[in-house]
Amino acid sequence: MASAIFLVDLKGKPLIARDYRGDIPLSAIDRFMPLLQEREDEEGTSLPVMTENGVTYLHLREKDVYCK
């Protein structure tokens, strides 16, 4: 079950946000793009699943929009 779903642009700005359970802090949105960029720099590619500070990010990129 997803706690929250966010559609963000390439800069990480939320376009659509749905918080279903209220257990994910809004700071998790701000942390997504830097975390993704760090992973791409370290590993050369971005894995679709990342975990940091108890938050699991599952993301898909479709053209210029990330769904996480």
TATACOR-V354111 format. One record per residue. RES is the residue in one small letter. SS is DSSP state (~ for helix, > for strand, _ for the rest). BURIAL is 1 if it has 16 or more other C-alpha atoms within 10 Angstrom, else 0. Layout:
res={RES;RES}
ss={SS;SS}
burial={BURIAL;BURIAL}
//
This chain:
res={m;a;s;a;i;f;l;v;d;l;k;g;k;p;l;i;a;r;d;y;r;g;d;i;p;l;s;a;i;d;r;f;m;p;l;l;q;e;r;e;d;e;e;g;t;s;l;p;v;m;t;e;n;g;v;t;y;l;h;l;r;e;k;d;v;y;c;k}
ss={_;_;_;>;>;>;>;>;>;_;_;_;_;>;>;>;>;>;>;_;_;_;_;_;_;_;~;~;~;~;~;~;~;~;~;~;~;~;~;~;~;~;~;_;_;_;_;_;>;>;>;>;_;_;>;>;>;>;_;>;>;>;_;_;>;>;>;_}
burial={0;0;0;0;1;1;1;1;1;0;0;1;0;1;0;0;0;0;0;0;0;0;0;0;0;0;0;0;1;0;0;1;1;0;1;1;0;0;0;0;0;0;0;0;0;1;0;0;0;0;0;0;0;0;0;0;1;0;1;0;0;0;0;0;1;1;1;1}
//
